[in-house]
Amino acid sequence: MNISYKYLFGPVPSRRLGVSLGVDLIPYKTCSYDCVYCECDATTCLTTTRQEYVPTKKVITELDAFLASEPYLDNITFSGSGEPTLHSGIGFIAENIASSYPDYQMALLTNGSLFSDPVVREDVLSMDIIIPSLDAATDCVFEKINRPHSSITTERVISGLEALRDDFAREMWLEIFIIPGLNDTDDEIQKLHEAILRIRPDRVQLNTLDRPGVESWVQPATQKHLLDIASRLNYPSIEVIQPPDTRKEIPSYSDDLKNSILQTIQRRPCTVLDLCDIFSLHQNEVNKYIGGLLLDGLIREKREERGIFFVAVI
């Protein structure tokens, strides 16, 4: 039986999570943050309200259909168009996977903003890996980078992650997205260091811009600068996320799809959402190939009123 998946995407080639089946529980673009670097575009619904944004039972039906053939996956990853912990049924879905498909590992990509709520912490205990973000440890920098819902403060985020660490016995990888000139000052690095010691993650991962974000002024940090910040943060398990130059080695990477996307852009400039419509793909899937084409110098970005267009380099 052919099923058109509405809430699943991929598998996609992930730098950190290998062959990853995405589970998207949130309408585009619903989030508790409006991050300046987001590759999914600006937030249109800024909220901390938890509810059943998409039908929980239909998500489970799609997972049952997809996993029935026992596909090779490194992870089933909760991520997508917004903040996944906003979905009130995420815990039920994760528990269903854990009980029905125990051979599969689950990962959660989250901005970490809602873990001050004990119900949210309870909902994610079935995960194998939780990767929360913490881009700032002072409210001033937090507001400039993450542009959060008005109810969220840095202390609320940090104390929530601290409580999650107490409750969650499996892998927690804390991601920090570095924006030069904002969260790389001596004061901010010191405050981040103090926050990391409170949270006690298994790993700290430093990341930076891979493909164009919401705001044009956001620039990537160099690998040298990231390594310097890693040294300054002074945490035993810290790593710099490497550029995505090995995706071709991941089984779910498709050269044919990459070439089709390039040929489409060569015919006319396209946004990510244009390409999603053309190829019936989730934006996270398209973004993986856009990142590779940018890295190869085959396309470039052009910002226009309707958004970021990608143009072929002749």
Buried (B, 14 or more C-beta within 10 A) or exposed (E): EEEEBEBBBBBBBBBBBBBBBBBBBBBBBBBBBBBBBBBBBBBEBBBBEBEBBBEBEEBBEBBBBBBEEEEEBBBBBBBBBBBBBBBBBBBBBBEBBBEEBEEBBBBBBBBBBBBBBEEBBEBBBBBBBBBBBBBBBBEEBBBBBBBBBEEBBBEBBBBBBBBBBEEBEBBBBBBBBBBBEBBBEEEBBEBBBEBBEEBEBEBBBBBBBBBBBBBEEBEBBEBEBBBBBBEEBEBEEBBBBEEBEEBEEBEBBBEEBBEBBBEBBBEEBBBBBBBBEEBEBBBBBBBBBBBBBBBEEBBBBEEEEEBBBBBBEE
